[in-house]
Amino acid sequence: MQTILHEQLMYASYFAPRGRNRMYVLGRQISERYLSPLDQLVGVVGAAGAGKSSLIKGMFPGMELTNDDEGVNLRPLPLLKNIDKGFFSCHTYHMDTRFELAFTQLHILADAVNQALSHGKRVIVEHFDLLYPAIKRNADVLIGIGGEVIVARPNIFGPFPKEIVNVSTKTLQYRKMAHTAEDLVASILLKDYGAVLTFGHRDVHHGFVLEYPENIDINFPDVERKVKQIIDEGVNVCYSDEGHIQIGDDSWECTGPRTHVRNTEDIENFRLLNEVKYDDKTETYLIIGLVGPVKENLDGFAGVSYAATL
């Protein structure tokens, strides 16, 4: 049944959403669509701040991660602890390879995962690309998180973890630029144009979409100029708490505080579409901003997705 369901799947690509709640929802959808009860090894790759832990929590509700974002790190690693006891008390285990390498040699981690798999257990491995050379087998399901969330079911021809990492790393930088630019635009719309603070988020390649319940009469060149001025000033951006970021001296409410550039000058080629788009299906008004290269030069899977629409 597993082969029949997934034998034609090359990869699936989703926008990497902003904020933990939307990432939880996407994780649940991915689990329902692509995960089989027979899948034992789930590999997850992506840089820090990409949302790996949030996606995993959405895919496996209730599972306690060994590297919780709140700073709660389970020691010793449950997988290793169970092996020392001579039995596996859980069905599903989690491991962050990069974190565990600070305490345990790679070949020991690989042996532990292989033993768990041989006993019919499931192991979810973050930074699977680091474990792959030692474990000598690919994941049953391989997930990369960058500017997009890529879901693949590898075969002997790949894709291999490093290939997914290369795409995810390259696209994540634009996702961080877009999130920071989005907050800069929203703050200017609030302060200078009286926009409501309650707005929605949508996704677009290398950019962002602000969704408002009412139309806003704004001067797009003026907003763009003010955002570019902040970008040129090189204002520091940093994580404040799980609901806020710090932009210079200002605190700003944010649903994705870990997914930002460190300084506004890291935002490349910011521009606004010079009109408000109306969505008659949702009866909302959309303001669209873009960063990075023009569409003809999109990277990796983003380029493939865009080309498919031409």
C-alpha positions in Angstrom: 0.0 0.0 0.0 2.8 2.4 0.9 4.4 1.9 -2.5 1.1 2.4 -4.4 0.4 5.6 -2.5 3.7 7.3 -3.0 5.5 5.7 -5.9 5.0 8.7 -8.2 5.9 11.3 -5.7 9.0 13.3 -6.7 8.5 16.1 -4.2 5.9 18.4 -2.9 6.6 22.0 -2.2 4.7 24.4 0.1 5.2 28.0 1.1 7.0 28.0 4.5 4.5 29.9 6.5 5.1 32.6 9.1 4.5 31.9 12.7 4.3 28.7 14.8 0.6 28.2 14.5 0.6 28.2 10.7 3.6 25.8 10.8 1.7 23.5 13.1 -1.2 23.4 10.7 1.2 22.7 7.7 2.9 19.9 9.7 -0.5 18.2 10.3 -1.3 18.4 6.6 2.0 16.9 5.6 1.6 14.1 8.1 -1.9 13.3 6.8 -0.9 13.5 3.1 2.6 11.9 3.0 3.3 10.0 6.1 2.6 6.2 6.3 2.4 4.1 9.5 5.2 2.1 7.9 7.6 5.0 7.7 10.3 4.6 10.3 13.0 7.2 9.5 11.9 10.8 9.0 14.7 13.2 8.2 14.3 16.9 8.6 16.9 19.5 7.4 17.1 23.2 7.5 19.0 26.0 9.2 18.4 27.5 12.6 15.2 29.5 12.8 13.6 27.8 9.8 10.8 26.2 11.8 11.9 22.6 12.0 10.7 22.0 15.5 7.4 23.7 14.9 6.8 21.5 11.8 7.7 18.4 13.7 5.3 19.3 16.6 2.5 19.7 14.0 3.3 16.4 12.4 3.6 14.5 15.7 1.3 16.2 18.3 2.2 15.5 21.8 5.7 14.2 21.1 8.3 15.8 23.4 11.2 17.1 21.5 14.7 16.7 22.9 15.7 20.2 21.9 12.6 22.2 22.9 12.6 25.9 21.7 11.9 26.9 25.3 15.4 25.7 26.3 14.3 22.4 27.8 16.7 19.8 26.6 16.1 16.2 27.6 19.2 14.6 29.0 20.3 11.9 28.6 18.9 11.4 25.1 15.9 9.1 25.5 17.0 7.0 22.5 20.4 6.3 24.1 19.0 5.8 27.5 16.6 3.1 26.2 19.5 1.3 24.5 21.5 1.3 27.7 18.5 -0.3 29.4 18.3 -3.0 26.7 14.8 -2.2 25.5 12.8 0.6 23.7 9.9 1.9 25.8 8.6 4.3 23.1 7.4 3.9 19.6 8.7 7.3 18.3 11.9 9.0 19.1 13.3 12.5 18.3 16.9 13.4 17.9 18.6 16.7 16.9 21.9 15.5 15.4 23.7 18.9 15.6 22.8 19.3 19.3 23.7 15.7 20.2 27.1 15.9 18.5 28.2 18.2 21.4 27.8 15.2 23.7 28.0 12.0 21.6 30.1 10.8 18.7 28.4 10.4 15.4 28.9 6.7 15.0 27.2 6.1 18.4 24.2 8.1 17.3 24.0 6.3 14.0 24.2 2.9 15.8 21.4 3.9 18.2 19.1 5.0 15.4 19.8 1.8 13.4 19.1 -0.3 16.5 15.8 1.5 17.1 14.8 1.0 13.4 15.7 -2.7 13.6 13.2 -3.0 16.5 10.4 -1.4 14.4 10.6 2.0 16.1 10.2 5.4 14.4 13.0 8.0 14.7 12.6 11.7 13.6 16.0 13.2 13.0 16.7 16.9 12.8 19.8 17.9 10.8 19.5 14.5 9.1 22.2 15.6 6.6 24.8 15.3 9.4 23.7 11.8 10.3 23.3 10.5 6.8 27.0 9.7 6.1 27.2 7.5 9.2 23.8 5.8 9.1 24.3 4.7 5.5 20.6 4.9 4.5 18.3 7.6 3.4 15.1 8.7 5.2 11.8 7.2 4.3 10.5 10.8 4.2 12.8 13.7 3.8 11.7 17.2 4.6 13.6 20.4 4.0 12.6 23.8 5.5 13.8 27.1 4.0 11.9 29.6 2.0 9.7 26.6 1.2 8.8 23.3 2.9 9.9 20.5 0.6 8.6 17.0 1.1 10.3 14.1 -0.7 10.1 10.3 -0.6 13.7 9.3 -1.6 14.6 6.3 -3.6 18.0 5.0 -4.7 18.4 7.9 -7.1 17.7 10.5 -4.4 17.0 13.2 -3.6 19.8 13.1 -1.0 19.9 15.2 2.2 22.6 17.5 0.9 20.6 18.4 -2.2 17.6 19.4 -0.1 19.9 21.4 2.3 21.4 23.3 -0.6 17.9 24.5 -1.8 16.6 25.2 1.7 19.6 27.2 2.8 19.5 29.4 -0.3 15.8 30.1 -0.1 15.7 30.7 3.7 17.6 33.9 3.3 14.8 35.4 1.2 12.2 34.2 3.6 14.0 36.1 6.5 14.3 39.2 4.3 10.6 39.1 3.5 9.5 38.6 7.1 11.5 41.6 8.3 10.5 43.8 5.4 6.8 42.8 6.1 7.1 44.0 9.6 8.7 47.3 8.5 5.9 47.9 6.1 3.2 47.0 8.6 4.7 49.4 11.2 4.8 52.3 8.8 1.2 51.6 7.7 0.2 51.6 11.4 2.1 54.7 12.4 1.7 56.9 9.3 -1.5 55.7 7.6 -3.6 54.6 10.5 -3.9 51.0 9.3 -5.5 48.5 11.7 -3.1 46.4 13.7 -5.1 43.3 13.0 -4.2 41.9 9.6 -3.6 38.5 8.0 -0.6 37.0 6.3 -0.4 35.3 2.9 2.5 33.9 1.0 4.3 34.6 -2.2 7.7 33.6 -3.5 10.4 35.9 -2.3 8.0 38.3 -0.7 5.0 38.8 1.6 1.3 39.6 1.5 -0.5 41.8 4.1 -4.2 41.1 4.2 -6.5 43.9 5.5 -10.2 43.8 6.1 -10.6 47.4 4.8 -9.0 49.3 1.9 -6.1 51.6 2.9 -5.5 54.8 1.0 -1.7 54.9 0.9 1.1 56.4 -1.1 3.1 53.4 -2.2 6.2 55.3 -3.3 6.2 57.0 0.1 5.9 53.7 2.0 8.6 52.1 -0.1 10.9 55.1 0.4 10.5 55.0 4.2 11.2 51.2 4.3 14.3 51.6 2.1 15.5 54.4 4.4 15.3 52.0 7.4 17.0 49.3 5.4 19.8 51.7 4.5 20.2 52.8 8.1 21.2 49.3 9.1 18.9 48.9 12.1 19.5 45.8 14.2 16.7 43.2 14.4 16.7 40.6 17.2 14.5 38.1 18.9 12.7 39.5 22.0 10.3 36.7 23.1 8.0 34.2 21.4 5.6 37.0 20.5 7.9 40.0 19.7 11.0 41.2 17.9 13.1 44.2 18.6 13.7 46.6 15.6 16.2 49.1 16.9 14.6 50.6 19.9 11.1 49.5 19.0 9.3 46.4 20.1 7.0 44.8 17.5 4.5 42.0 17.8 5.5 39.1 15.6 4.3 35.6 15.1 7.6 34.4 13.7 10.3 36.1 15.9 13.1 33.7 15.0 12.8 34.1 11.2 14.3 37.5 10.6 17.5 39.0 9.3 19.9 40.3 11.9 20.1 43.8 10.4 17.8 45.6 8.0 20.7 46.2 5.6 20.6 42.4 4.9 17.3 43.0 3.0 18.0 42.9 -0.7 16.1 44.7 -3.5 13.0 45.5 -1.5 10.0 46.8 -3.6 6.2 47.2 -3.2 3.6 46.5 -5.8 2.1 49.9 -6.6 -1.5 49.0 -5.9 -3.8 47.3 -3.5 -5.2 44.0 -4.7 -8.7 43.1 -3.9 -9.6 39.5 -3.3 -13.4 39.1 -3.9 -13.4 35.6 -2.5 -12.4 36.7 1.0 -13.4 40.4 0.6 -10.0 41.5 1.8 -7.4 44.0 0.5 -3.9 42.8 -0.2 -0.6 44.7 -0.1 2.3 42.8 -1.7 6.0 43.3 -1.2 9.0 41.5 -2.8 12.6 41.1 -1.9 15.7 39.5 -3.6 16.0 38.7 -7.3 13.3 39.2 -9.9 11.2 36.1 -10.7 13.2 35.1 -13.7 16.1 34.3 -11.3 14.3 32.5 -8.5 16.3 29.7 -6.9 15.8 26.0 -6.7 12.3 24.7 -6.3 10.9 28.2 -6.3 12.1 28.6 -9.8 10.5 25.4 -10.8 7.2 26.4 -9.3 7.2 29.8 -11.0 8.1 28.3 -14.4 5.1 25.9 -14.1 2.8 28.9 -14.0 4.0 30.5 -17.2 
